[in-house]
């Protein structure tokens, strides 16, 4: 579909100079420029976002793994204590349930 476009003289001259130096038409220069603009400003697809996140995560695996181990070690005593409290509570409830009325 043809599109009519008014360009400032300086931009028109730059396009003409570029196309002459590289041996391509002015239309090809403009079409390439539009493609580059659209690619730069396009919204990433879900797949691209997923791949970027996974790639970034793979680059940082050493750091995140050591952070996760450190955090787990810090929380370990609290987790053990919490499990003991829950076991004790369950034992008390079981004892009550088994007690004859």
C-alpha positions, 0 to 999 in steps of 0.5 A, a space after each residue: 500500500 503506498 504511503 505519502 510522507 513529507 520529510 524535512 529537507 535535511 532528512 531527505 538529503 541524508 536518506 538520498 546520500 545513504 542510499 547512493 553510498 550503499 547502492 540501495 533505494 531510498 524506499 529500502 532505507 526507509 523500510 529498513 529504518 521502520 523495521 528497526 524502529 518497530 523491532 526496538 519498540 515492540 513488546 516482548 512476547 511471553 516466550 521472550 520474557 521467559 527465555 530472558 528470565 531463565 537466561 538471567 537466572 542461569 547466569 546468577 545460579 552461583 549467587 542465588 544457590 549460595 543465598 538460598 543455602 545461607 537463608 535455609 541455614 539461618 531459618 533451620 533452627 526456627 523451622 525445627 522448633 516450629 515442627 516440634 511445636 506442631 508435633 506436640 500439638 498434634 500429640 496432645 490432640 491425638 491423646 485427647 481424641 483417644 481418651 475415653 469419655 
